[in-house]
Amino acid sequence: MLPGVLRAVALGKTYRVPSGDVVALTEFEHAFADGAITAVVGPSGSGKSTLLNLLAGFDVPTTGGVWLNDEPVHEGSEARRAGLRLRRFGFVFQSYNLVTVLTARQNVELPIGLAGASASQRRRRADALLRRFGLDRRADHLPHRLSGGERQRVALARALANDPDVVFADEPTGSLDSVTGREVVGALRDVAAEGRTVVLVTHDEALSSIADTRLRLYDGRLEAVERAERARAAAASASGVPRVATASVDAHPARVCR
């Protein structure tokens, strides 16, 4: 078994459609380091969304599997996998995915309550997270009364609600202006610095430069693993997100890219 908190081994996914089988991902293997950001990059149709869905247990693989420490993510019923996601994973999406009829506080409280916490525990945890992201004065506002940046910060607070091991960020700055995007980038760095595994899925090469490692997908295969320093010095550039740093590229072993 590969080392690491989150591991994918010989991971593959084939979809059956009327016109024949569609191979979306082939023999993907990687151990995602804790305390680090790993960016998954590639063009549309490269398999990024399929990989995220498999890593998070939203879908099950055709071949191989995913483990969180020694716990299989890919096995069991949807109810079991949903429970695992609730306890161990956090999610940040481009479209925020906040519940529109709930306040900022209630959105953060929601997963805490689903995990069985009392009302007072939910309130304390949610308020602490909202303070962390500078949203304590916006706690009672509905999402439509928040700016895009505020909504994404609520989503970040919700992602951390149950103290997850892994945070998945799917195009987290795609709907934000450059200044707010930098704030979200900084927050993701802080999340990784706390020892969590952060998996960033993006088509934006500049955004991916914040990662410790970039995984480049093409046609459902892991084409390269790129090790890069976080381009901190470029964070204040006019583009609004760090530019891609010079990276060393490891050609991925033939056992993965058949």
N, C-alpha and C positions, 0 to 999 in steps of 0.2 A: 504494500500500500504506500502511496506517496505521502510524504510528511505534510503538515499544515493543518490549519483549523478547518478549512473548506477545501475538499478535494474532488476533482472529477477524474474518473478513470474510464478510458476507452468509451467515452460518451458519444452516443450517436442517436439521431432521430430521423425516421423516415415516415412521411405522411402518405397515406393511401388516398388517391383521388381517382375519379372515373377514368381519366386519361392514362393512369399508371402511377407508379410510385415516385414520390418526390423526396430526394435525400436532402434534408435541411442542415444536418450536422454529421460529421464523420470523424470517429476516433479522436475525439478531443480529450486531452489530458493536461491537467495543470493543478498545482497546489497553490491556493491563494493565501498569501502570507498575512498573519495577523499584525496589526499595527502599521498597515501599509495600504496604499491605494493602488488597485489594479484597474487599468482602463482597458475595455474591450472596444476595439475600433475596427472599421471596415466599411465598405460601401453598402448601400441598400441591397438586401438579398444575400448578404454574406453569412448570415446565421446568428447575428448578435441577439436579436429578440428571442430566437429559439433557445440559445444558450442561457439567457437570463431566466426564461421560463423553466428550464430544466434545473438550473442551479437552485432556484427558489422553491422548487416543488410544485409550481403551478401546472406543470406537465410532467409526464413520465417518459423516460428514454426508451428507445427501441433496443439499444444495446448499452452496456456499461452501467455506470451508476455515479451517484453523488453522495459524499459523506460529510457530515459536520462532526468533527472529531471522529468518534466511532459510531455515530448514529446515522443510519441510512436515510437520506432525504427522499429518495426515489421510491421507497417501498411503502406498502400499505394503502389504506383507503384515502380518499380525498379529505375526509374528516381528520384522519391522523396527520396528514401532511399540513392541513390548515392549522392544527394545534401546534405543530413544530414551527410554522411560520410565525405564529402569534408569539411564541416564547423566545425564539432564537434569532429572528430576522426583523429588520426594519426596512421600509421602502420609501423612496423619494422619487416622484414622477414629474415629468415636464408639465403635465396638466394639473398638478397638485393633488387631485383626487380627494379633496376635502368634502365632507358631508355638508351640503349647502344650508341645511336647516339647523345646523348645530353651530354654536359659538366656537371661537378659537379654543377656549378652555375645554369645551365639551368634545371637540375633535381630538384633542390630546388625551383626554380622559377615556375615550372610547376603547382603545386596545387594553388599557389598564383594567378597566371594568370587565372586559371579556376574559382577562386572565384571572379574575376572581377577587380582585382587590375591593376593599370596602370603599364607601363613598368618601370618607375622610382621607384615606390613602390615595385615592384617585385625585382628589383636589390638591393635596400637598405635592404630589409628584408632578401634576400638570402645571401648577403654578411655578414650581422650581424650574421646570424646563422653559416655560414662557419667559421667565425672568432671564434665564441664560441667553435667550435669543432676543432680548430687548422688547418683549411683547407684553409685559405685565399690564400696561395700560390699555392694551387692545384685547384683553382676555375675553371680554363679554361681547365682542363684535362678531357679527356673522361674516362669512367669507366675502360676500359681495361688498362689504364696507372696508375691506382690506386691500392694500396695493398688491401687485403681483409678487414683489419681494417679501411682503409680510406674509402672504399666503404660503410662499415656499418655506419661510422660516417656521410657520406653524407645522407644515409638513415635515420639516426636519425634527421639530420637537416631538411630533407624533411618532416618527421613525425610531426615536430613542426611548419611547415611553416605557417599554418593558426591558430596558437595558440589554439590547440584542448583542449577539456575537458578531453578526454580519449586517452591514447596511448596503442595500442595493440602490444605486442612483441611476435612473434611466433618463438621460438628457435633462439633467436637473436645472440647467441654465438656459434651455432653449427658448423659453417664453419671457426671459428677463432682459432688462437693459444692462449695459456693460458694468455700471457701478454696482447694481444689485447682484449681478453675476459674480463679481469679485467677492462679495460678501458670502455668497453661498459656497464658492470655492474655498474660502478661508474656513468656513464652518466644517466642510468635509475634511479638510486637513486636521482640524481639531479633533474630529471624531476618530480619525485614524490614529492620532497621537495618543488617544486614550487606550489604545491597544486593540481596537476593533478592526475587523476586516472590512474594507470598503471596496465594492465592485462597481465601477463607473462604466456605464454603457453609453457610448456616444459615437456619432459620425464626425464630430468636430475635432480635428487634429490639434487645434490650439488648446481646447479644453483638456484634452488627454495629456497635455504636457505637465499637468500637476501630478501625474501618477508616478509611483516608484517603478512600475512595470506596465508596459503596454503589450496587449495580446492582439495581434493583427489577424483578422479572419478574412478569408476569401473563398467564395463558393462552398461555404460550410466546413472549411478546413482551417486549422491553425497554421497560418503561413509563417509567422515569425513571433518570437518573444523579444521585445525591445526593452532594455534596461536604461532608464534615464533618470537624471537628477531632476528634482522639481525645479522648474524655472521660476524661482521666487523673485528674482530681480526683474523679471518681465511682467510682474503682476500689475504694475501701474502703467503699462504701455497703453497707447491710444486704442488698441484693439479691444481692451477691456478684459481680456483673459490672457493668461500666460501663453507666449508663443512656444512652439514645439522646441524642446531642447535637443542638442546633439545627442544622439543615442547610439549605444552599441547594440548591434543586432545579432541575436543568436539564431542561426538557422535551426528550425525545429527538427528534432530527430525524425528519421524516416518511419519510426514505429508510430508516430502520431500523424504525419502527413503522408499517408499512403496514396 
